[in-house]
């Protein structure tokens, strides 16, 4: 079973985006995107919605 961070990373890569591109459209920093994908942060629903909307 994949973690949430792994799912976010997989979906980002399927779109052909780099972390910088996801960060720009979701208004998040690249280090935060990295921490999300490595499951180092607890994501709020607000952040998940911003990532998912893109």
N, C-alpha and C positions, 0 to 999 in steps of 0.2 A: 504494500500500500504506500502511495506517495504522500509526502507531507504537503502542507499547504504551500510552503516555499518552493518545493519541487514542482508543484502544479503551476504556480505563477511563472516560474522559469521556463517550463515546457511550453506554456501558452505564448509567452513572449517570443520564444525562439520560433514557434510555428508561424508567427506573424512576420518573422524576419527582422525583428527589432533588436537593437542593442539596448543595454540598460539605460543609456543616456536618452534614447528616444522614448522609452516608456516613462522615464522620469519627467521628461518635458511635457508629454501629454497628460500625465497624471499629477503634475505639479509636485513631484517628489525628487529628492536629491538622489544621485547615483549611489552614494554610500548607503542610503536608506533602502534603495531597491536591492542592493547586494545583501544587506542584513535580512531583508524579507525573504529572499531566495534561499538564504542559509539558515532560516528559522531562528534568527537571533533576536527578533522583536516579536512582541505580541501585537497583532494587527487589530485596529479598531474597525468597526463596520464602515465607518466613514472612509477610511483608507481603502478598504476592500472594494467599496463601491466605485471609488475613483479609478482604481486599477481595472476593475471589471468593465467599466463603462467604455474602455478603450479597447 
